[in-house]
Amino acid sequence: MNTTTRRSLGALALVATMALGACSNMTPRERDTAVGAAVGGAAGAVVGDGVLSTIGGAAVGGVIGNQVGKHRHEK
């Protein structure tokens, strides 16, 4: 493995750790919203061809995640 790849993997691990740490104070519904937005943004990027599809996917995914979280955690 070359130096650039090692640095990239190290940076990725650091960012992933920080991102997971940021979720520690979230309510379950907020986490569901964030997960929905992330999945929706990734799906929008794959399906679409530009930034607008990514943003649209993130927005729709966030709304869906929020509603799923709302109904799942009300019980």
mmJSON file of the N, C-alpha and C atoms, coordinates in Angstrom:
{"data_MODEL":{"atom_site":{
"group_PDB":["ATOM","ATOM","ATOM","ATOM","ATOM","ATOM","ATOM","ATOM","ATOM","ATOM","ATOM","ATOM","ATOM","ATOM","ATOM","ATOM","ATOM","ATOM","ATOM","ATOM","ATOM","ATOM","ATOM","ATOM","ATOM","ATOM","ATOM","ATOM","ATOM","ATOM","ATOM","ATOM","ATOM","ATOM","ATOM","ATOM","ATOM","ATOM","ATOM","ATOM","ATOM","ATOM","ATOM","ATOM","ATOM","ATOM","ATOM","ATOM","ATOM","ATOM","ATOM","ATOM","ATOM","ATOM","ATOM","ATOM","ATOM","ATOM","ATOM","ATOM","ATOM","ATOM","ATOM","ATOM","ATOM","ATOM","ATOM","ATOM","ATOM","ATOM","ATOM","ATOM","ATOM","ATOM","ATOM","ATOM","ATOM","ATOM","ATOM","ATOM","ATOM","ATOM","ATOM","ATOM","ATOM","ATOM","ATOM","ATOM","ATOM","ATOM","ATOM","ATOM","ATOM","ATOM","ATOM","ATOM","ATOM","ATOM","ATOM","ATOM","ATOM","ATOM","ATOM","ATOM","ATOM","ATOM","ATOM","ATOM","ATOM","ATOM","ATOM","ATOM","ATOM","ATOM","ATOM","ATOM","ATOM","ATOM","ATOM","ATOM","ATOM","ATOM","ATOM","ATOM","ATOM","ATOM","ATOM","ATOM","ATOM","ATOM","ATOM","ATOM","ATOM","ATOM","ATOM","ATOM","ATOM","ATOM","ATOM","ATOM","ATOM","ATOM","ATOM","ATOM","ATOM","ATOM","ATOM","ATOM","ATOM","ATOM","ATOM","ATOM","ATOM","ATOM","ATOM","ATOM","ATOM","ATOM","ATOM","ATOM","ATOM","ATOM","ATOM","ATOM","ATOM","ATOM","ATOM","ATOM","ATOM","ATOM","ATOM","ATOM","ATOM","ATOM","ATOM","ATOM","ATOM","ATOM","ATOM","ATOM","ATOM","ATOM","ATOM","ATOM","ATOM","ATOM","ATOM","ATOM","ATOM","ATOM","ATOM","ATOM","ATOM","ATOM","ATOM","ATOM","ATOM","ATOM","ATOM","ATOM","ATOM","ATOM","ATOM","ATOM","ATOM","ATOM","ATOM","ATOM","ATOM","ATOM","ATOM","ATOM","ATOM","ATOM","ATOM","ATOM","ATOM","ATOM","ATOM","ATOM","ATOM","ATOM","ATOM","ATOM","ATOM"],
"id":[1,2,3,4,5,6,7,8,9,10,11,12,13,14,15,16,17,18,19,20,21,22,23,24,25,26,27,28,29,30,31,32,33,34,35,36,37,38,39,40,41,42,43,44,45,46,47,48,49,50,51,52,53,54,55,56,57,58,59,60,61,62,63,64,65,66,67,68,69,70,71,72,73,74,75,76,77,78,79,80,81,82,83,84,85,86,87,88,89,90,91,92,93,94,95,96,97,98,99,100,101,102,103,104,105,106,107,108,109,110,111,112,113,114,115,116,117,118,119,120,121,122,123,124,125,126,127,128,129,130,131,132,133,134,135,136,137,138,139,140,141,142,143,144,145,146,147,148,149,150,151,152,153,154,155,156,157,158,159,160,161,162,163,164,165,166,167,168,169,170,171,172,173,174,175,176,177,178,179,180,181,182,183,184,185,186,187,188,189,190,191,192,193,194,195,196,197,198,199,200,201,202,203,204,205,206,207,208,209,210,211,212,213,214,215,216,217,218,219,220,221,222,223,224,225],
"type_symbol":["N","C","C","N","C","C","N","C","C","N","C","C","N","C","C","N","C","C","N","C","C","N","C","C","N","C","C","N","C","C","N","C","C","N","C","C","N","C","C","N","C","C","N","C","C","N","C","C","N","C","C","N","C","C","N","C","C","N","C","C","N","C","C","N","C","C","N","C","C","N","C","C","N","C","C","N","C","C","N","C","C","N","C","C","N","C","C","N","C","C","N","C","C","N","C","C","N","C","C","N","C","C","N","C","C","N","C","C","N","C","C","N","C","C","N","C","C","N","C","C","N","C","C","N","C","C","N","C","C","N","C","C","N","C","C","N","C","C","N","C","C","N","C","C","N","C","C","N","C","C","N","C","C","N","C","C","N","C","C","N","C","C","N","C","C","N","C","C","N","C","C","N","C","C","N","C","C","N","C","C","N","C","C","N","C","C","N","C","C","N","C","C","N","C","C","N","C","C","N","C","C","N","C","C","N","C","C","N","C","C","N","C","C","N","C","C","N","C","C","N","C","C","N","C","C"],
"label_atom_id":["N","CA","C","N","CA","C","N","CA","C","N","CA","C","N","CA","C","N","CA","C","N","CA","C","N","CA","C","N","CA","C","N","CA","C","N","CA","C","N","CA","C","N","CA","C","N","CA","C","N","CA","C","N","CA","C","N","CA","C","N","CA","C","N","CA","C","N","CA","C","N","CA","C","N","CA","C","N","CA","C","N","CA","C","N","CA","C","N","CA","C","N","CA","C","N","CA","C","N","CA","C","N","CA","C","N","CA","C","N","CA","C","N","CA","C","N","CA","C","N","CA","C","N","CA","C","N","CA","C","N","CA","C","N","CA","C","N","CA","C","N","CA","C","N","CA","C","N","CA","C","N","CA","C","N","CA","C","N","CA","C","N","CA","C","N","CA","C","N","CA","C","N","CA","C","N","CA","C","N","CA","C","N","CA","C","N","CA","C","N","CA","C","N","CA","C","N","CA","C","N","CA","C","N","CA","C","N","CA","C","N","CA","C","N","CA","C","N","CA","C","N","CA","C","N","CA","C","N","CA","C","N","CA","C","N","CA","C","N","CA","C","N","CA","C","N","CA","C","N","CA","C","N","CA","C","N","CA","C","N","CA","C"],
"label_alt_id":[null,null,null,null,null,null,null,null,null,null,null,null,null,null,null,null,null,null,null,null,null,null,null,null,null,null,null,null,null,null,null,null,null,null,null,null,null,null,null,null,null,null,null,null,null,null,null,null,null,null,null,null,null,null,null,null,null,null,null,null,null,null,null,null,null,null,null,null,null,null,null,null,null,null,null,null,null,null,null,null,null,null,null,null,null,null,null,null,null,null,null,null,null,null,null,null,null,null,null,null,null,null,null,null,null,null,null,null,null,null,null,null,null,null,null,null,null,null,null,null,null,null,null,null,null,null,null,null,null,null,null,null,null,null,null,null,null,null,null,null,null,null,null,null,null,null,null,null,null,null,null,null,null,null,null,null,null,null,null,null,null,null,null,null,null,null,null,null,null,null,null,null,null,null,null,null,null,null,null,null,null,null,null,null,null,null,null,null,null,null,null,null,null,null,null,null,null,null,null,null,null,null,null,null,null,null,null,null,null,null,null,null,null,null,null,null,null,null,null,null,null,null,null,null,null],
"label_comp_id":["MET","MET","MET","ASN","ASN","ASN","THR","THR","THR","THR","THR","THR","THR","THR","THR","ARG","ARG","ARG","ARG","ARG","ARG","SER","SER","SER","LEU","LEU","LEU","GLY","GLY","GLY","ALA","ALA","ALA","LEU","LEU","LEU","ALA","ALA","ALA","LEU","LEU","LEU","VAL","VAL","VAL","ALA","ALA","ALA","THR","THR","THR","MET","MET","MET","ALA","ALA","ALA","LEU","LEU","LEU","GLY","GLY","GLY","ALA","ALA","ALA","CYS","CYS","CYS","SER","SER","SER","ASN","ASN","ASN","MET","MET","MET","THR","THR","THR","PRO","PRO","PRO","ARG","ARG","ARG","GLU","GLU","GLU","ARG","ARG","ARG","ASP","ASP","ASP","THR","THR","THR","ALA","ALA","ALA","VAL","VAL","VAL","GLY","GLY","GLY","ALA","ALA","ALA","ALA","ALA","ALA","VAL","VAL","VAL","GLY","GLY","GLY","GLY","GLY","GLY","ALA","ALA","ALA","ALA","ALA","ALA","GLY","GLY","GLY","ALA","ALA","ALA","VAL","VAL","VAL","VAL","VAL","VAL","GLY","GLY","GLY","ASP","ASP","ASP","GLY","GLY","GLY","VAL","VAL","VAL","LEU","LEU","LEU","SER","SER","SER","THR","THR","THR","ILE","ILE","ILE","GLY","GLY","GLY","GLY","GLY","GLY","ALA","ALA","ALA","ALA","ALA","ALA","VAL","VAL","VAL","GLY","GLY","GLY","GLY","GLY","GLY","VAL","VAL","VAL","ILE","ILE","ILE","GLY","GLY","GLY","ASN","ASN","ASN","GLN","GLN","GLN","VAL","VAL","VAL","GLY","GLY","GLY","LYS","LYS","LYS","HIS","HIS","HIS","ARG","ARG","ARG","HIS","HIS","HIS","GLU","GLU","GLU","LYS","LYS","LYS"],
"label_asym_id":["A","A","A","A","A","A","A","A","A","A","A","A","A","A","A","A","A","A","A","A","A","A","A","A","A","A","A","A","A","A","A","A","A","A","A","A","A","A","A","A","A","A","A","A","A","A","A","A","A","A","A","A","A","A","A","A","A","A","A","A","A","A","A","A","A","A","A","A","A","A","A","A","A","A","A","A","A","A","A","A","A","A","A","A","A","A","A","A","A","A","A","A","A","A","A","A","A","A","A","A","A","A","A","A","A","A","A","A","A","A","A","A","A","A","A","A","A","A","A","A","A","A","A","A","A","A","A","A","A","A","A","A","A","A","A","A","A","A","A","A","A","A","A","A","A","A","A","A","A","A","A","A","A","A","A","A","A","A","A","A","A","A","A","A","A","A","A","A","A","A","A","A","A","A","A","A","A","A","A","A","A","A","A","A","A","A","A","A","A","A","A","A","A","A","A","A","A","A","A","A","A","A","A","A","A","A","A","A","A","A","A","A","A","A","A","A","A","A","A","A","A","A","A","A","A"],
"label_entity_id":["1","1","1","1","1","1","1","1","1","1","1","1","1","1","1","1","1","1","1","1","1","1","1","1","1","1","1","1","1","1","1","1","1","1","1","1","1","1","1","1","1","1","1","1","1","1","1","1","1","1","1","1","1","1","1","1","1","1","1","1","1","1","1","1","1","1","1","1","1","1","1","1","1","1","1","1","1","1","1","1","1","1","1","1","1","1","1","1","1","1","1","1","1","1","1","1","1","1","1","1","1","1","1","1","1","1","1","1","1","1","1","1","1","1","1","1","1","1","1","1","1","1","1","1","1","1","1","1","1","1","1","1","1","1","1","1","1","1","1","1","1","1","1","1","1","1","1","1","1","1","1","1","1","1","1","1","1","1","1","1","1","1","1","1","1","1","1","1","1","1","1","1","1","1","1","1","1","1","1","1","1","1","1","1","1","1","1","1","1","1","1","1","1","1","1","1","1","1","1","1","1","1","1","1","1","1","1","1","1","1","1","1","1","1","1","1","1","1","1","1","1","1","1","1","1"],
"label_seq_id":[1,1,1,2,2,2,3,3,3,4,4,4,5,5,5,6,6,6,7,7,7,8,8,8,9,9,9,10,10,10,11,11,11,12,12,12,13,13,13,14,14,14,15,15,15,16,16,16,17,17,17,18,18,18,19,19,19,20,20,20,21,21,21,22,22,22,23,23,23,24,24,24,25,25,25,26,26,26,27,27,27,28,28,28,29,29,29,30,30,30,31,31,31,32,32,32,33,33,33,34,34,34,35,35,35,36,36,36,37,37,37,38,38,38,39,39,39,40,40,40,41,41,41,42,42,42,43,43,43,44,44,44,45,45,45,46,46,46,47,47,47,48,48,48,49,49,49,50,50,50,51,51,51,52,52,52,53,53,53,54,54,54,55,55,55,56,56,56,57,57,57,58,58,58,59,59,59,60,60,60,61,61,61,62,62,62,63,63,63,64,64,64,65,65,65,66,66,66,67,67,67,68,68,68,69,69,69,70,70,70,71,71,71,72,72,72,73,73,73,74,74,74,75,75,75],
"pdbx_PDB_ins_code":[null,null,null,null,null,null,null,null,null,null,null,null,null,null,null,null,null,null,null,null,null,null,null,null,null,null,null,null,null,null,null,null,null,null,null,null,null,null,null,null,null,null,null,null,null,null,null,null,null,null,null,null,null,null,null,null,null,null,null,null,null,null,null,null,null,null,null,null,null,null,null,null,null,null,null,null,null,null,null,null,null,null,null,null,null,null,null,null,null,null,null,null,null,null,null,null,null,null,null,null,null,null,null,null,null,null,null,null,null,null,null,null,null,null,null,null,null,null,null,null,null,null,null,null,null,null,null,null,null,null,null,null,null,null,null,null,null,null,null,null,null,null,null,null,null,null,null,null,null,null,null,null,null,null,null,null,null,null,null,null,null,null,null,null,null,null,null,null,null,null,null,null,null,null,null,null,null,null,null,null,null,null,null,null,null,null,null,null,null,null,null,null,null,null,null,null,null,null,null,null,null,null,null,null,null,null,null,null,null,null,null,null,null,null,null,null,null,null,null,null,null,null,null,null,null],
"Cartn_x":[0.845,0.0,0.897,0.61,1.466,1.039,1.846,1.639,0.333,0.0,-1.231,-2.457,-2.45,-3.579,-3.705,-2.593,-2.63,-3.164,-2.715,-3.199,-4.691,-5.127,-6.544,-7.393,-6.952,-7.694,-7.695,-6.586,-6.523,-7.471,-7.507,-8.412,-9.858,-10.161,-11.512,-11.922,-11.04,-11.335,-11.572,-10.796,-10.965,-12.306,-12.666,-13.944,-15.113,-15.012,-16.078,-16.243,-15.148,-15.208,-15.838,-15.469,-16.046,-17.542,-17.913,-19.328,-20.157,-19.638,-20.368,-20.441,-19.405,-19.414,-20.413,-20.654,-21.615,-23.038,-23.284,-24.625,-24.942,-24.006,-24.22,-25.265,-25.444,-26.421,-27.744,-27.911,-29.148,-30.212,-31.46,-32.563,-32.681,-33.375,-33.547,-34.212,-35.144,-35.808,-34.843,-33.986,-32.99,-32.002,-31.616,-30.732,-31.404,-32.68,-33.408,-33.464,-33.651,-33.675,-32.32,-31.253,-29.906,-29.563,-29.93,-29.663,-30.466,-31.72,-32.549,-31.975,-31.482,-30.878,-29.61,-28.8,-27.562,-27.86,-28.796,-29.149,-29.815,-30.695,-31.354,-30.378,-29.417,-28.399,-27.543,-27.174,-26.386,-27.196,-28.47,-29.323,-29.527,-29.71,-29.87,-28.626,-27.47,-26.217,-26.041,-26.483,-26.349,-27.351,-28.593,-29.654,-29.529,-29.273,-29.211,-27.845,-27.74,-26.491,-25.856,-26.391,-25.827,-26.087,-25.749,-25.872,-27.334,-28.202,-29.61,-30.25,-29.889,-30.446,-29.945,-28.722,-28.187,-28.907,-29.096,-29.793,-31.246,-31.891,-33.279,-33.414,-32.504,-32.53,-32.324,-31.424,-31.178,-32.404,-33.064,-34.257,-35.383,-35.635,-36.698,-36.347,-35.102,-34.677,-34.787,-34.467,-34.586,-36.027,-36.934,-38.354,-38.863,-38.491,-38.926,-38.344,-37.059,-36.438,-37.089,-37.458,-38.12,-39.474,-40.239,-41.565,-41.486,-40.533,-40.346,-39.967,-39.061,-38.662,-39.807,-40.652,-41.8,-42.722,-43.025,-43.958,-43.318,-42.034,-41.359,-41.155,-40.919,-40.584,-41.77,-42.948,-44.144,-44.698,-44.419,-45.021,-44.498],
"Cartn_y":[-1.164,0.0,1.236,2.161,3.335,4.381,5.41,6.423,7.174,7.507,8.245,7.435,6.161,5.307,5.192,5.061,4.971,6.261,7.384,8.665,8.832,8.425,8.528,7.655,6.433,5.544,6.071,6.64,7.229,8.408,9.256,10.403,9.944,8.924,8.38,7.812,7.102,6.548,7.658,8.713,9.844,10.521,10.773,11.418,10.529,9.23,8.307,8.295,8.311,8.332,9.619,10.729,12.012,12.06,11.533,11.536,10.691,9.529,8.683,9.329,10.017,10.711,11.846,12.465,13.563,13.075,11.807,11.235,10.829,10.912,10.391,11.174,12.454,13.265,13.386,12.684,12.771,11.857,12.283,11.403,10.339,9.246,8.228,8.785,9.686,10.276,11.129,11.893,12.7,11.802,10.69,9.742,9.151,8.801,8.255,9.273,10.54,11.598,11.721,11.701,11.821,10.622,9.434,8.234,8.287,8.694,8.812,9.813,10.933,11.943,11.417,10.693,10.145,9.109,8.205,7.17,7.798,8.758,9.437,10.216,10.868,11.595,10.663,9.53,8.555,7.985,7.68,7.155,8.201,9.457,10.518,10.704,10.567,10.696,9.562,8.357,7.207,7.295,7.629,7.659,8.872,10.02,11.264,11.519,12.697,13.018,14.302,14.859,16.122,16.382,17.594,17.997,18.074,18.533,18.671,17.328,16.282,14.967,14.478,14.807,14.433,15.192,16.494,17.313,16.879,16.631,16.172,14.834,13.91,12.612,12.742,13.627,13.838,14.435,15.369,15.988,14.967,14.214,13.207,12.123,11.674,10.658,11.139,12.407,12.971,13.005,13.381,13.408,11.996,11.057,9.675,9.121,9.365,8.906,9.514,10.789,11.466,10.836,10.563,9.98,8.536,7.789,6.417,6.457,7.355,7.495,7.926,8.793,9.278,8.116,7.298,6.202,5.049,4.836,3.73,3.999,5.251,5.559,6.059,6.153,6.568,5.444,4.227,3.063,2.87],
"Cartn_z":[0.0,0.0,0.0,-0.902,-0.953,0.082,0.225,1.252,1.064,-0.165,-0.432,-0.019,-0.314,0.05,1.56,2.248,3.71,4.32,3.809,4.332,4.065,2.878,2.542,3.456,3.703,4.595,6.028,6.452,7.787,7.925,6.905,6.922,6.913,6.123,6.071,7.427,8.068,9.393,10.411,10.34,11.254,11.039,9.791,9.486,9.918,9.677,10.082,11.6,12.319,13.781,14.286,13.688,14.088,13.771,12.63,12.244,13.2,13.58,14.518,15.898,16.279,17.56,17.594,16.464,16.395,16.6,16.347,16.491,17.922,18.821,20.171,20.953,20.665,21.395,20.665,19.568,18.799,19.384,19.212,19.562,18.47,18.751,17.708,16.443,16.596,15.425,14.611,15.28,14.566,13.826,14.446,13.765,12.538,12.661,11.517,10.381,10.721,9.709,9.027,9.814,9.245,8.367,8.81,8.011,6.717,6.813,5.611,4.624,5.127,4.25,3.597,4.347,3.781,2.704,3.006,2.027,0.809,1.037,-0.076,-0.941,-0.322,-1.083,-1.915,-1.333,-2.092,-3.25,-2.992,-4.062,-5.153,-4.769,-5.748,-6.595,-5.985,-6.731,-7.725,-7.344,-8.231,-9.378,-9.058,-10.067,-10.971,-10.37,-11.137,-11.721,-12.298,-12.984,-12.484,-11.41,-10.963,-9.501,-9.105,-7.713,-7.292,-8.175,-7.817,-7.475,-8.173,-7.852,-6.493,-6.151,-4.84,-3.733,-3.939,-2.94,-2.814,-3.945,-3.916,-3.212,-3.498,-2.834,-1.333,-0.936,0.495,1.175,0.506,1.081,1.239,0.193,0.251,1.269,1.27,2.231,3.667,3.896,5.238,5.721,4.833,5.189,5.477,4.621,4.83,6.134,6.371,7.614,8.841,8.748,9.856,10.144,9.102,9.295,9.798,9.283,9.777,11.251,11.607,13.0,13.889,13.366,14.128,14.488,13.509,13.754,14.52,14.311,14.962,16.451,16.811,18.21,19.012,18.41,19.149,20.008,19.622,20.302,21.701],
"occupancy":[1.0,1.0,1.0,1.0,1.0,1.0,1.0,1.0,1.0,1.0,1.0,1.0,1.0,1.0,1.0,1.0,1.0,1.0,1.0,1.0,1.0,1.0,1.0,1.0,1.0,1.0,1.0,1.0,1.0,1.0,1.0,1.0,1.0,1.0,1.0,1.0,1.0,1.0,1.0,1.0,1.0,1.0,1.0,1.0,1.0,1.0,1.0,1.0,1.0,1.0,1.0,1.0,1.0,1.0,1.0,1.0,1.0,1.0,1.0,1.0,1.0,1.0,1.0,1.0,1.0,1.0,1.0,1.0,1.0,1.0,1.0,1.0,1.0,1.0,1.0,1.0,1.0,1.0,1.0,1.0,1.0,1.0,1.0,1.0,1.0,1.0,1.0,1.0,1.0,1.0,1.0,1.0,1.0,1.0,1.0,1.0,1.0,1.0,1.0,1.0,1.0,1.0,1.0,1.0,1.0,1.0,1.0,1.0,1.0,1.0,1.0,1.0,1.0,1.0,1.0,1.0,1.0,1.0,1.0,1.0,1.0,1.0,1.0,1.0,1.0,1.0,1.0,1.0,1.0,1.0,1.0,1.0,1.0,1.0,1.0,1.0,1.0,1.0,1.0,1.0,1.0,1.0,1.0,1.0,1.0,1.0,1.0,1.0,1.0,1.0,1.0,1.0,1.0,1.0,1.0,1.0,1.0,1.0,1.0,1.0,1.0,1.0,1.0,1.0,1.0,1.0,1.0,1.0,1.0,1.0,1.0,1.0,1.0,1.0,1.0,1.0,1.0,1.0,1.0,1.0,1.0,1.0,1.0,1.0,1.0,1.0,1.0,1.0,1.0,1.0,1.0,1.0,1.0,1.0,1.0,1.0,1.0,1.0,1.0,1.0,1.0,1.0,1.0,1.0,1.0,1.0,1.0,1.0,1.0,1.0,1.0,1.0,1.0,1.0,1.0,1.0,1.0,1.0,1.0,1.0,1.0,1.0,1.0,1.0,1.0],
"B_iso_or_equiv":[0.0,0.0,0.0,0.0,0.0,0.0,0.0,0.0,0.0,0.0,0.0,0.0,0.0,0.0,0.0,0.0,0.0,0.0,0.0,0.0,0.0,0.0,0.0,0.0,0.0,0.0,0.0,0.0,0.0,0.0,0.0,0.0,0.0,0.0,0.0,0.0,0.0,0.0,0.0,0.0,0.0,0.0,0.0,0.0,0.0,0.0,0.0,0.0,0.0,0.0,0.0,0.0,0.0,0.0,0.0,0.0,0.0,0.0,0.0,0.0,0.0,0.0,0.0,0.0,0.0,0.0,0.0,0.0,0.0,0.0,0.0,0.0,0.0,0.0,0.0,0.0,0.0,0.0,0.0,0.0,0.0,0.0,0.0,0.0,0.0,0.0,0.0,0.0,0.0,0.0,0.0,0.0,0.0,0.0,0.0,0.0,0.0,0.0,0.0,0.0,0.0,0.0,0.0,0.0,0.0,0.0,0.0,0.0,0.0,0.0,0.0,0.0,0.0,0.0,0.0,0.0,0.0,0.0,0.0,0.0,0.0,0.0,0.0,0.0,0.0,0.0,0.0,0.0,0.0,0.0,0.0,0.0,0.0,0.0,0.0,0.0,0.0,0.0,0.0,0.0,0.0,0.0,0.0,0.0,0.0,0.0,0.0,0.0,0.0,0.0,0.0,0.0,0.0,0.0,0.0,0.0,0.0,0.0,0.0,0.0,0.0,0.0,0.0,0.0,0.0,0.0,0.0,0.0,0.0,0.0,0.0,0.0,0.0,0.0,0.0,0.0,0.0,0.0,0.0,0.0,0.0,0.0,0.0,0.0,0.0,0.0,0.0,0.0,0.0,0.0,0.0,0.0,0.0,0.0,0.0,0.0,0.0,0.0,0.0,0.0,0.0,0.0,0.0,0.0,0.0,0.0,0.0,0.0,0.0,0.0,0.0,0.0,0.0,0.0,0.0,0.0,0.0,0.0,0.0,0.0,0.0,0.0,0.0,0.0,0.0],
"pdbx_formal_charge":[null,null,null,null,null,null,null,null,null,null,null,null,null,null,null,null,null,null,null,null,null,null,null,null,null,null,null,null,null,null,null,null,null,null,null,null,null,null,null,null,null,null,null,null,null,null,null,null,null,null,null,null,null,null,null,null,null,null,null,null,null,null,null,null,null,null,null,null,null,null,null,null,null,null,null,null,null,null,null,null,null,null,null,null,null,null,null,null,null,null,null,null,null,null,null,null,null,null,null,null,null,null,null,null,null,null,null,null,null,null,null,null,null,null,null,null,null,null,null,null,null,null,null,null,null,null,null,null,null,null,null,null,null,null,null,null,null,null,null,null,null,null,null,null,null,null,null,null,null,null,null,null,null,null,null,null,null,null,null,null,null,null,null,null,null,null,null,null,null,null,null,null,null,null,null,null,null,null,null,null,null,null,null,null,null,null,null,null,null,null,null,null,null,null,null,null,null,null,null,null,null,null,null,null,null,null,null,null,null,null,null,null,null,null,null,null,null,null,null,null,null,null,null,null,null],
"auth_seq_id":[1,1,1,2,2,2,3,3,3,4,4,4,5,5,5,6,6,6,7,7,7,8,8,8,9,9,9,10,10,10,11,11,11,12,12,12,13,13,13,14,14,14,15,15,15,16,16,16,17,17,17,18,18,18,19,19,19,20,20,20,21,21,21,22,22,22,23,23,23,24,24,24,25,25,25,26,26,26,27,27,27,28,28,28,29,29,29,30,30,30,31,31,31,32,32,32,33,33,33,34,34,34,35,35,35,36,36,36,37,37,37,38,38,38,39,39,39,40,40,40,41,41,41,42,42,42,43,43,43,44,44,44,45,45,45,46,46,46,47,47,47,48,48,48,49,49,49,50,50,50,51,51,51,52,52,52,53,53,53,54,54,54,55,55,55,56,56,56,57,57,57,58,58,58,59,59,59,60,60,60,61,61,61,62,62,62,63,63,63,64,64,64,65,65,65,66,66,66,67,67,67,68,68,68,69,69,69,70,70,70,71,71,71,72,72,72,73,73,73,74,74,74,75,75,75],
"auth_comp_id":["MET","MET","MET","ASN","ASN","ASN","THR","THR","THR","THR","THR","THR","THR","THR","THR","ARG","ARG","ARG","ARG","ARG","ARG","SER","SER","SER","LEU","LEU","LEU","GLY","GLY","GLY","ALA","ALA","ALA","LEU","LEU","LEU","ALA","ALA","ALA","LEU","LEU","LEU","VAL","VAL","VAL","ALA","ALA","ALA","THR","THR","THR","MET","MET","MET","ALA","ALA","ALA","LEU","LEU","LEU","GLY","GLY","GLY","ALA","ALA","ALA","CYS","CYS","CYS","SER","SER","SER","ASN","ASN","ASN","MET","MET","MET","THR","THR","THR","PRO","PRO","PRO","ARG","ARG","ARG","GLU","GLU","GLU","ARG","ARG","ARG","ASP","ASP","ASP","THR","THR","THR","ALA","ALA","ALA","VAL","VAL","VAL","GLY","GLY","GLY","ALA","ALA","ALA","ALA","ALA","ALA","VAL","VAL","VAL","GLY","GLY","GLY","GLY","GLY","GLY","ALA","ALA","ALA","ALA","ALA","ALA","GLY","GLY","GLY","ALA","ALA","ALA","VAL","VAL","VAL","VAL","VAL","VAL","GLY","GLY","GLY","ASP","ASP","ASP","GLY","GLY","GLY","VAL","VAL","VAL","LEU","LEU","LEU","SER","SER","SER","THR","THR","THR","ILE","ILE","ILE","GLY","GLY","GLY","GLY","GLY","GLY","ALA","ALA","ALA","ALA","ALA","ALA","VAL","VAL","VAL","GLY","GLY","GLY","GLY","GLY","GLY","VAL","VAL","VAL","ILE","ILE","ILE","GLY","GLY","GLY","ASN","ASN","ASN","GLN","GLN","GLN","VAL","VAL","VAL","GLY","GLY","GLY","LYS","LYS","LYS","HIS","HIS","HIS","ARG","ARG","ARG","HIS","HIS","HIS","GLU","GLU","GLU","LYS","LYS","LYS"],
"auth_asym_id":["A","A","A","A","A","A","A","A","A","A","A","A","A","A","A","A","A","A","A","A","A","A","A","A","A","A","A","A","A","A","A","A","A","A","A","A","A","A","A","A","A","A","A","A","A","A","A","A","A","A","A","A","A","A","A","A","A","A","A","A","A","A","A","A","A","A","A","A","A","A","A","A","A","A","A","A","A","A","A","A","A","A","A","A","A","A","A","A","A","A","A","A","A","A","A","A","A","A","A","A","A","A","A","A","A","A","A","A","A","A","A","A","A","A","A","A","A","A","A","A","A","A","A","A","A","A","A","A","A","A","A","A","A","A","A","A","A","A","A","A","A","A","A","A","A","A","A","A","A","A","A","A","A","A","A","A","A","A","A","A","A","A","A","A","A","A","A","A","A","A","A","A","A","A","A","A","A","A","A","A","A","A","A","A","A","A","A","A","A","A","A","A","A","A","A","A","A","A","A","A","A","A","A","A","A","A","A","A","A","A","A","A","A","A","A","A","A","A","A","A","A","A","A","A","A"],
"auth_atom_id":["N","CA","C","N","CA","C","N","CA","C","N","CA","C","N","CA","C","N","CA","C","N","CA","C","N","CA","C","N","CA","C","N","CA","C","N","CA","C","N","CA","C","N","CA","C","N","CA","C","N","CA","C","N","CA","C","N","CA","C","N","CA","C","N","CA","C","N","CA","C","N","CA","C","N","CA","C","N","CA","C","N","CA","C","N","CA","C","N","CA","C","N","CA","C","N","CA","C","N","CA","C","N","CA","C","N","CA","C","N","CA","C","N","CA","C","N","CA","C","N","CA","C","N","CA","C","N","CA","C","N","CA","C","N","CA","C","N","CA","C","N","CA","C","N","CA","C","N","CA","C","N","CA","C","N","CA","C","N","CA","C","N","CA","C","N","CA","C","N","CA","C","N","CA","C","N","CA","C","N","CA","C","N","CA","C","N","CA","C","N","CA","C","N","CA","C","N","CA","C","N","CA","C","N","CA","C","N","CA","C","N","CA","C","N","CA","C","N","CA","C","N","CA","C","N","CA","C","N","CA","C","N","CA","C","N","CA","C","N","CA","C","N","CA","C","N","CA","C","N","CA","C","N","CA","C","N","CA","C","N","CA","C"],
"pdbx_PDB_model_num":[1,1,1,1,1,1,1,1,1,1,1,1,1,1,1,1,1,1,1,1,1,1,1,1,1,1,1,1,1,1,1,1,1,1,1,1,1,1,1,1,1,1,1,1,1,1,1,1,1,1,1,1,1,1,1,1,1,1,1,1,1,1,1,1,1,1,1,1,1,1,1,1,1,1,1,1,1,1,1,1,1,1,1,1,1,1,1,1,1,1,1,1,1,1,1,1,1,1,1,1,1,1,1,1,1,1,1,1,1,1,1,1,1,1,1,1,1,1,1,1,1,1,1,1,1,1,1,1,1,1,1,1,1,1,1,1,1,1,1,1,1,1,1,1,1,1,1,1,1,1,1,1,1,1,1,1,1,1,1,1,1,1,1,1,1,1,1,1,1,1,1,1,1,1,1,1,1,1,1,1,1,1,1,1,1,1,1,1,1,1,1,1,1,1,1,1,1,1,1,1,1,1,1,1,1,1,1,1,1,1,1,1,1,1,1,1,1,1,1,1,1,1,1,1,1]
}}}
